[in-house]
């Protein structure tokens, strides 16, 4: 097996100009972040896998990159992409993930069923989980994937990505999205062009929209009071998709905005222009 190893520091120093021009999201090789890995010129883009899942690739005039989402559960240390060349020779590319500690958040939920669901609720939750997972794992071939987003709704960031959460003092999964507080009825706009994968009303997420942007990049919008798009609908950047609400498990009106890349939930802030990432 031929092994190809790239030292992250060396890649950053040599390829920073191309990275800044072609890949406007922030490079963040941490759990919940994104790592950008330069590929050999003979690598087959369709063969690139991380954890058995296909990953996005993008091309500049002179270089090819893999753009890999890192789930919150990824451990710090050395990880590998598995790939093949266009002549079907195996490749293994190493990269480093560094640790990141996220803050803790304690939330009080008045509706106790939203914290400890009843049996009838669990039956619904299990059905819905299959639909949600399928949407977040969606893949479509698209060479022109949008990597710079606009903020989907006007309002302050109320709960950042990655928070270690406790509902009524009971530990739950980390916060896998970004919450933006806004009055009920505030318009929500698509942050980039794409196609609506699915919509639905779910036990925890409330009214939800899933948008496919291509190559495993999927965005999710939860707790809407109204959905204004339909599955299969093509949408442009900035186009209205619904209204802010407080459906599902919430303590007040807000948008929960999630971003999934190769089926890993990553920080939406990484796709926003630098001037937009300061807390408002």
C-alpha positions in Angstrom: 0.0 0.0 0.0 1.4 3.4 -0.9 1.1 5.9 2.0 0.9 9.6 1.4 1.4 11.7 4.5 0.9 15.5 4.8 2.1 17.4 7.9 -0.7 19.9 8.8 1.6 22.7 9.5 3.5 22.3 6.2 0.2 22.3 4.3 -1.0 25.4 6.0 2.2 27.3 5.3 2.5 26.3 1.6 -1.2 26.4 0.6 -2.6 29.3 2.6 -3.1 31.6 -0.5 -5.0 29.0 -2.4 -7.0 28.2 0.7 -8.0 31.8 1.2 -9.1 32.3 -2.4 -10.9 29.0 -3.1 -12.2 27.8 0.3 -13.7 30.8 2.2 -14.9 28.8 5.3 -12.6 28.6 8.3 -10.2 25.7 8.5 -10.7 24.2 12.0 -9.3 20.7 12.5 -11.2 20.1 15.9 -14.2 18.0 16.8 -17.2 19.8 15.3 -14.9 21.5 12.8 -13.6 21.2 9.2 -10.3 20.0 7.9 -9.0 20.7 4.4 -6.6 18.2 3.0 -4.6 18.7 -0.2 -4.9 15.7 -2.5 -2.3 14.2 -4.8 -2.9 15.1 -8.4 -3.7 11.5 -9.4 -6.3 11.0 -6.6 -9.8 9.9 -7.7 -12.2 12.4 -6.1 -15.0 9.9 -6.0 -12.9 7.5 -4.0 -12.2 9.7 -1.0 -13.7 8.4 2.3 -13.5 9.3 6.0 -14.9 6.8 8.4 -16.4 4.9 5.4 -18.3 7.9 4.2 -17.7 9.9 1.0 -16.3 13.4 1.5 -16.5 16.6 -0.5 -13.7 17.5 -2.9 -13.0 20.9 -4.5 -10.6 22.0 -7.2 -8.6 25.2 -7.7 -6.6 26.0 -10.9 -3.7 24.1 -9.6 -4.7 21.9 -6.7 -7.4 19.5 -5.4 -8.6 19.3 -1.8 -10.8 17.1 0.4 -13.1 19.1 2.6 -14.0 16.9 5.6 -16.5 17.5 8.4 -15.4 16.3 11.8 -18.2 15.1 14.2 -18.2 16.2 17.8 -17.3 12.7 18.8 -14.0 12.6 16.8 -11.1 12.0 19.1 -8.0 14.2 19.0 -5.0 12.6 17.3 -4.0 11.2 13.9 -6.8 10.3 11.5 -6.8 9.0 7.9 -8.6 9.5 4.6 -8.9 6.4 2.5 -8.7 6.9 -1.2 -7.5 5.5 -4.6 -5.7 6.9 -7.5 -7.3 7.2 -11.0 -5.3 4.0 -11.8 -6.9 2.3 -8.8 -3.9 2.3 -6.5 -4.7 2.7 -2.7 -3.9 6.0 -0.9 -4.0 6.8 2.8 -3.7 10.4 3.8 -3.1 11.4 7.4 -4.2 14.5 9.2 -4.3 15.7 12.8 -7.3 16.6 14.9 -6.7 18.8 18.0 -8.8 19.0 21.1 -11.5 21.6 21.8 -13.4 22.0 25.0 -17.0 23.3 24.6 -18.9 25.1 27.4 -21.7 23.6 29.4 -25.3 24.8 29.3 -28.1 24.1 31.8 -31.7 24.5 30.5 -35.0 24.2 32.2 -37.8 22.7 30.1 -41.4 23.0 31.5 -42.8 20.3 29.3 -41.3 17.2 31.0 -42.2 15.0 28.0 -39.6 16.9 26.0 -37.0 15.8 28.5 -38.2 12.3 29.4 -40.5 11.2 26.6 -43.3 8.7 27.2 -43.5 5.3 25.4 -45.8 6.7 22.7 -43.4 9.6 22.2 -40.4 7.3 21.8 -42.3 5.4 19.1 -42.7 8.6 17.2 -39.1 9.8 17.9 -37.7 6.5 16.6 -39.7 6.8 13.4 -38.6 10.4 12.9 -35.0 9.7 13.6 -34.7 7.5 10.5 -36.1 10.3 8.3 -33.8 12.9 9.9 -30.7 10.7 9.5 -31.5 10.0 5.9 -31.8 13.7 5.1 -28.5 14.5 6.9 -26.7 11.7 5.0 -28.0 12.8 1.6 -25.4 13.0 -1.2 -25.7 14.7 -4.6 -23.0 15.3 -7.1 -22.4 19.0 -7.5 -19.1 20.5 -8.6 -20.1 24.1 -7.7 -20.8 23.6 -3.9 -21.4 26.9 -2.1 -18.9 27.2 0.7 -19.7 30.8 1.9 -23.1 31.3 3.5 -25.2 34.3 4.5 -26.8 34.4 8.0 -30.2 32.7 7.6 -32.1 35.0 10.0 -31.5 38.4 11.7 -31.0 38.1 15.4 -28.4 37.5 18.1 -26.6 34.1 18.5 -28.3 32.7 21.7 -26.7 29.2 22.0 -23.4 28.4 20.2 -22.5 25.1 18.6 -21.0 22.3 20.7 -22.5 23.2 24.1 -22.5 20.3 26.5 -26.2 20.4 27.5 -28.2 19.5 30.6 -32.0 19.6 30.4 -33.6 19.8 33.8 -30.1 18.7 35.2 -30.2 15.6 33.0 -27.2 15.2 30.6 -28.1 15.1 26.9 -26.2 15.1 23.6 -24.0 18.2 22.8 -25.7 21.1 20.9 -25.2 20.1 17.2 -26.3 23.4 15.7 -26.3 27.2 16.2 -29.3 29.0 17.8 -30.3 32.4 16.6 -32.9 34.2 18.7 -35.6 36.2 16.8 -39.3 37.0 17.3 -41.8 34.5 16.2 -42.7 35.2 12.5 -39.2 36.5 11.6 -38.4 35.4 8.0 -35.7 32.7 7.5 -33.7 32.8 4.3 -31.6 30.1 2.6 -27.9 30.8 3.4 -26.9 29.4 0.0 -28.4 27.9 -3.2 -29.6 24.4 -3.0 -32.5 22.0 -3.2 -35.0 21.1 -0.5 -34.5 17.5 0.5 -37.5 17.2 2.9 -39.7 19.0 5.4 -41.6 17.8 8.4 -42.9 18.3 11.9 -40.8 16.4 14.5 -41.1 15.8 18.2 -37.9 17.6 19.2 -37.2 19.7 16.2 -40.7 21.0 15.5 -41.3 22.2 11.9 -38.1 21.5 10.0 -36.5 22.1 6.6 -33.5 20.2 5.1 -31.6 21.7 2.2 -29.1 19.9 0.0 -26.2 22.1 -1.2 -24.2 19.2 -2.9 -21.5 16.7 -2.0 -22.8 15.8 1.4 -23.3 19.5 2.6 -26.8 19.7 4.1 -28.3 22.4 6.2 -31.2 22.0 8.7 -33.7 24.6 10.1 -35.8 23.8 13.1 -38.6 25.1 15.3 -40.3 27.0 12.4 -43.8 28.4 12.9 -44.4 28.1 9.1 -42.6 26.2 6.3 -42.7 28.0 2.9 -40.9 25.4 0.7 -41.6 21.9 -0.6 -39.4 18.8 -1.1 -37.6 18.9 -4.5 -37.8 22.7 -4.7 -34.7 24.5 -6.0 -33.9 27.6 -4.0 -31.5 30.5 -4.4 -29.3 32.2 -1.8 -31.5 34.5 0.3 -34.8 33.0 -0.8 -37.4 32.8 2.1 -37.9 29.2 3.4 -40.1 29.8 6.4 -40.7 31.8 9.6 -39.1 31.6 13.1 -41.2 29.8 15.6 -41.1 27.8 18.8 -42.3 24.4 17.8 -40.7 21.2 19.2 -38.5 21.4 22.3 -37.8 25.1 22.9 -37.8 27.7 25.7 -38.6 30.6 23.4 -38.7 31.5 19.7 -35.5 31.0 17.8 -34.0 29.2 14.8 -31.9 26.2 15.4 -29.5 26.1 12.3 -27.6 22.9 11.7 -24.9 22.1 9.1 -24.0 18.5 8.2 -20.9 17.7 6.1 -20.3 14.0 5.2 -22.9 13.2 7.9 -20.9 15.0 10.6 -22.6 18.0 12.4 -20.2 20.9 12.2 -20.2 24.5 13.4 -22.3 26.7 11.0 -20.1 29.7 12.0 -17.3 28.2 9.9 -19.2 28.9 6.7 -20.0 32.6 7.6 -17.7 35.5 6.5 -15.2 36.5 9.2 -16.9 39.8 9.8 -20.2 38.0 10.7 -18.8 35.5 13.2 -18.5 37.9 16.1 -21.4 37.5 18.6 -24.1 40.0 18.1 
